[in-house]
Amino acid sequence: MSIRVLLADDQALVRSGFRMILEARPDLEVVGEAEDGCQAVELGQRLRPDVILMDVRMPNMDGVEATRRLVSEGSSTRILILTTYDLDEYVYQAIRAGASGFLLKDVQPSHLADAIRIIAAGEALLAPSVTRRLLDRFAQTLPPGDQKPPPALSSLTEREVEVLTLLARGLSNAELASRLFLSEATVKSHISNLLRKLGLRDRVQAVVLAYETGLARPRAG
């Protein structure tokens, strides 16, 4: 069964390039194209693709607002943000809005295809180092760590809090398993449980929540 992809970018040349790359893969299918955020929302709601490749800078409505609207209406579509700069302020905003990751527009074709498969499988696409850099870069936009934690955090077990804290440091499942002396399957189970309890879409959202609630703090300097 092929992965259905919607392309959202205001440049026709970019869209056609991505279409050529994706349609050369038998398991990927481009189901539509949007040239601005409004179209992305409309087509996302109507076509219900598995993944949207979403440019952040588009006319009429940018990719951040389009992401926010799709996520707020409960869409199960995964959103992969496309950007020219890897520390674009829009990237952080889009992740907070519910995007599952981001890629640079100059990504290698094979990496683009792999990224879409990862996102479609429900995993988040944000390398540990990038997670840290993003959160460090935008530390000033985070609220003080002494704010009252949301009630949902109290529903987590001690082990789940521990997993969430380590997750926020950018550890992979394998690293978490090694650190906690658990199997990777058990780690995945803990992550699934804490995401469900906190009402989060994926681990990227969990990392952001950990910083916003003061469970983790950006590095000094």
C-alpha positions as CSV (number, residue, x, y, z in Angstrom):
1,M,0.0,0.0,0.0
2,S,1.5,3.3,-1.1
3,I,2.1,6.3,1.2
4,R,-0.1,9.2,0.0
5,V,1.7,12.6,-0.1
6,L,0.5,16.2,-0.5
7,L,3.0,18.8,-1.7
8,A,2.6,22.3,-0.4
9,D,5.0,24.9,-1.8
10,D,4.4,28.2,-3.6
11,Q,7.1,27.5,-6.2
12,A,5.8,25.2,-9.1
13,L,9.4,24.2,-9.9
14,V,10.0,22.9,-6.4
15,R,6.7,21.0,-6.4
16,S,7.4,19.4,-9.8
17,G,10.9,18.4,-8.6
18,F,9.6,16.8,-5.5
19,R,6.9,15.0,-7.5
20,M,9.5,13.5,-9.9
21,I,11.5,12.3,-6.9
22,L,8.6,10.8,-5.1
23,E,6.8,9.2,-8.1
24,A,10.0,7.4,-9.0
25,R,9.4,5.3,-5.8
26,P,6.8,2.6,-6.1
27,D,5.6,3.0,-2.4
28,L,5.1,6.8,-2.6
29,E,2.2,8.5,-4.4
30,V,1.6,12.3,-4.8
31,V,-2.1,12.9,-4.4
32,G,-2.2,16.7,-4.7
33,E,-0.3,20.0,-4.8
34,A,-1.0,23.2,-2.9
35,E,0.6,26.6,-3.7
36,D,-0.3,28.3,-0.4
37,G,-1.3,27.5,3.1
38,C,-5.0,27.9,2.4
39,Q,-4.9,25.3,-0.3
40,A,-2.8,23.0,1.9
41,V,-5.5,23.1,4.6
42,E,-8.3,22.6,2.1
43,L,-6.6,19.7,0.3
44,G,-5.3,18.2,3.5
45,Q,-8.9,18.0,4.9
46,R,-10.4,16.7,1.6
47,L,-7.7,14.3,0.5
48,R,-6.5,13.1,3.9
49,P,-2.9,12.3,2.8
50,D,-0.6,10.3,5.0
51,V,2.1,13.0,4.9
52,I,2.2,16.7,3.8
53,L,5.5,18.2,2.7
54,M,4.9,21.7,4.0
55,D,6.9,24.8,3.0
56,V,7.0,27.3,5.8
57,R,7.1,30.5,3.7
58,M,4.0,30.7,1.5
59,P,1.6,33.5,0.6
60,N,-1.9,34.0,2.0
61,M,-1.2,31.6,4.8
62,D,2.2,30.3,5.9
63,G,3.0,26.7,6.6
64,V,3.0,27.3,10.4
65,E,-0.6,28.4,10.4
66,A,-1.6,25.7,8.0
67,T,0.0,23.1,10.3
68,R,-1.8,24.6,13.3
69,R,-5.2,24.4,11.6
70,L,-4.8,20.9,10.4
71,V,-3.6,19.6,13.7
72,S,-6.3,21.5,15.7
73,E,-9.0,19.9,13.7
74,G,-7.7,16.5,14.7
75,S,-6.2,15.5,11.3
76,S,-4.1,12.3,11.5
77,T,-1.9,13.5,8.6
78,R,1.8,13.8,9.5
79,I,3.4,17.1,8.5
80,L,7.0,17.4,7.4
81,I,8.2,21.0,7.3
82,L,10.5,22.1,4.4
83,T,12.8,25.0,5.0
84,T,15.9,26.6,3.4
85,Y,17.6,27.3,6.8
86,D,18.0,24.6,9.4
87,L,17.5,27.0,12.3
88,D,14.7,29.0,10.8
89,E,12.4,30.5,13.5
90,Y,9.4,29.1,11.6
91,V,10.7,25.6,12.2
92,Y,10.4,25.9,15.9
93,Q,6.9,27.5,15.6
94,A,5.8,24.7,13.2
95,I,7.0,22.0,15.6
96,R,5.1,23.6,18.5
97,A,2.1,23.7,16.2
98,G,2.2,20.0,15.6
99,A,4.7,19.2,12.8
100,S,6.5,15.9,13.1
101,G,9.8,17.1,11.9
102,F,11.6,19.1,9.3
103,L,14.0,18.8,6.3
104,L,16.1,21.2,4.4
105,K,15.0,21.8,0.8
106,D,18.4,20.7,-0.5
107,V,17.9,17.2,0.9
108,Q,19.1,14.3,-1.1
109,P,16.3,12.5,-3.0
110,S,16.8,9.2,-1.2
111,H,16.8,11.0,2.2
112,L,13.5,12.7,1.2
113,A,11.9,9.4,0.4
114,D,13.2,7.8,3.6
115,A,12.0,10.8,5.7
116,I,8.5,10.5,4.3
117,R,8.4,6.8,5.2
118,I,9.6,7.5,8.7
119,I,7.0,10.2,9.3
120,A,4.2,8.0,7.8
121,A,5.2,5.2,10.2
122,G,4.4,7.5,13.1
123,E,8.0,8.3,14.1
124,A,9.2,11.9,14.5
125,L,12.0,13.1,12.2
126,L,14.3,15.3,14.3
127,A,17.8,14.2,14.9
128,P,18.9,14.5,18.6
129,S,21.5,17.1,17.9
130,V,18.9,19.2,15.9
131,T,16.4,18.9,18.8
132,R,19.0,20.3,21.2
133,R,20.0,23.1,18.8
134,L,16.5,24.1,18.1
135,L,15.6,24.3,21.8
136,D,18.8,26.0,22.7
137,R,18.4,28.5,19.9
138,F,14.8,29.4,20.9
139,A,15.3,29.1,24.6
140,Q,14.2,32.7,25.1
141,T,10.7,31.9,23.7
142,L,10.1,29.3,26.4
143,P,8.3,30.3,29.6
144,P,10.1,30.2,33.0
145,G,10.7,26.7,34.3
146,D,9.0,27.5,37.6
147,Q,5.5,27.6,36.1
148,K,3.1,25.0,37.5
149,P,3.4,21.7,35.5
150,P,0.2,20.7,33.7
151,P,-2.0,18.2,35.5
152,A,-1.4,15.6,32.9
153,L,2.2,15.2,34.1
154,S,1.0,13.9,37.4
155,S,-0.6,11.0,35.5
156,L,2.8,9.7,34.5
157,T,4.6,7.0,36.4
158,E,8.0,7.7,37.9
159,R,9.5,5.7,35.1
160,E,7.6,7.6,32.4
161,V,8.8,10.9,33.8
162,E,12.3,9.5,33.7
163,V,11.9,8.4,30.0
164,L,10.4,11.9,29.1
165,T,13.3,13.7,30.8
166,L,15.9,11.6,28.9
167,L,13.9,11.9,25.7
168,A,14.2,15.7,26.0
169,R,18.0,15.4,26.1
170,G,17.8,13.9,22.6
171,L,18.4,10.2,23.4
172,S,17.4,7.6,20.9
173,N,15.3,4.5,21.9
174,A,18.5,2.5,21.9
175,E,20.3,5.0,24.1
176,L,17.3,5.1,26.4
177,A,17.2,1.3,26.7
178,S,20.9,1.2,27.5
179,R,20.7,4.0,30.1
180,L,17.7,2.5,31.9
181,F,18.7,-1.2,31.5
182,L,15.5,-1.9,29.6
183,S,14.7,-3.5,26.2
184,E,13.9,-1.2,23.3
185,A,10.4,-2.7,23.2
186,T,9.8,-1.7,26.8
187,V,11.1,1.8,26.0
188,K,8.8,2.1,23.1
189,S,5.9,1.0,25.3
190,H,6.8,3.7,27.9
191,I,6.9,6.4,25.2
192,S,3.6,5.3,23.7
193,N,2.0,5.4,27.1
194,L,3.3,8.8,28.0
195,L,2.3,10.3,24.6
196,R,-1.2,8.9,25.1
197,K,-1.5,10.2,28.7
198,L,-0.3,13.7,27.6
199,G,-2.3,13.8,24.5
200,L,0.7,14.3,22.3
201,R,1.2,13.3,18.6
202,D,4.9,12.2,18.8
203,R,8.2,12.5,20.6
204,V,9.0,15.9,19.2
205,Q,5.9,17.3,20.9
206,A,7.0,15.5,24.1
207,V,10.4,17.1,24.0
208,V,8.8,20.6,23.6
209,L,6.5,19.9,26.5
210,A,9.4,18.8,28.7
211,Y,11.1,22.1,28.1
212,E,7.9,24.2,28.5
213,T,7.2,22.6,31.9
214,G,10.7,23.0,33.2
215,L,11.3,19.2,33.2
216,A,14.3,20.0,31.0
217,R,16.1,23.2,30.4
218,P,18.2,24.5,27.5
219,R,21.9,24.3,28.0
220,A,23.7,27.4,29.3
221,G,25.7,29.3,26.7
